[in-house]
Amino acid sequence: MRAARIHRYGTADELVIEEAPVPTPGRGQVLVRVICAAVNPIDWKMRSGAQAAVIRRPFPLILGLDCSGVVEAVGPGVTALAPGDEVFSSPDHKRDGTYAEFTVIPEGQLARKPASLTHAQAASLPLVGLTAWDCLVRAADLKSGEKVLIHAGSGGVGTFAIQLARHLGAEVATTCSGRNAAWVRSLGADRVVDYQQERFEDVLPPQDVILECLGGDSLPRSLTLLRRGGRLTSINSGMPAHVKRWGPVLGLVVTIALNLRVLVVQRLFRGVRFAMVLRQPDGRVLARIGELADAGAIAPQIDREVALDDIADAHRHGETGRAQGKIVVRIAPDPA
């Protein structure tokens, strides 16, 4: 099969399109013929080696943590899916990823593709959808009528989280550049802060929940905006920057120490709940997300679609931080 692989850590130039063995599904696993994959920040962080302290896989490595496709074969013990079923997933990183014509995924990490979506649209949802769900529903338990601030509203997680928060009945504020303000309002944001012109902590009222995506000084600034007893969830530990400065092992130690300091101090003195959220591959949650998409509550946001041969350029574009929504990678034509 054709796949995009890396043979060492480095820049986007390390992504090579080459032949790779078709994987074989084991017990409880499903072989998926990938129609579309998608690019996420975790992909270029893994490619560069910034996640090497916590995610270590042998080379050559196929990246990719989003896909939509068709079940090709099933392993022993698979009961809910059969060849020909259309599915989507954000699988774990314990095996080769989705930048390939075929990939193997545990049955419990798959859900049936939403009937109303194309494979390109479906491939754009799993990782950002699971991440936003884990932040707002599982960790923060966001309620109708509460105030929530979602940072980086024009990014992949942000665009999904705004729509999910609106569906949950929250009052939604977000940060983005001025050029994206009208777009994120159309997704459901009630208040948009242009981070190039305003400091969010100066112009917004106290928030019940904050989803922090940026890292750096955004975390301590966000904490000052939380009401007493509020909840902050973060998907950016700051580890890539710490690894770049201190190396893989010491960078991991620094990341843990800094986040523990925030957790202990804020909970002790202000009753703030702080959660560092890691996406949990979960087919049951994906099924719920698919229902929201079919009901029109969530609309996929796609920046562009590229061919597998252009995966390096897709990484380069993603790393600029200017993508409006998700970058989708076309692996094969949609089924007839």
Secondary structure, DSSP 4 states (H G I P E B T S, - for coil): -EEEEESSS-SGGG-EEEE-PPP---TTEEEEEEEEEEE-HHHHHHHHTTTTTT---PSSEE----EEEEEEEE-TT--S--TT-EEEE---SSS--SSBSEEEEEGGGEEEPPTTS-HHHHHTSHHHHHHHHIIIIIIT---TT-EEEESSTTSHHHHHHHHHHHHTT-EEEEEE-GGGHHHHHHHT-SEEEETTT--HHHHS--EEEEEE-S-TTHHHHHHHHEEEEEEEEES--SHHHHHHHH-HHHHHHHHHHHHHHHHHHHHHHH--EEEE------HHHHHHHHHHHHTTS----EEEEEEGGGHHHHHHHHHTT--SSEEEEE-SPPP-
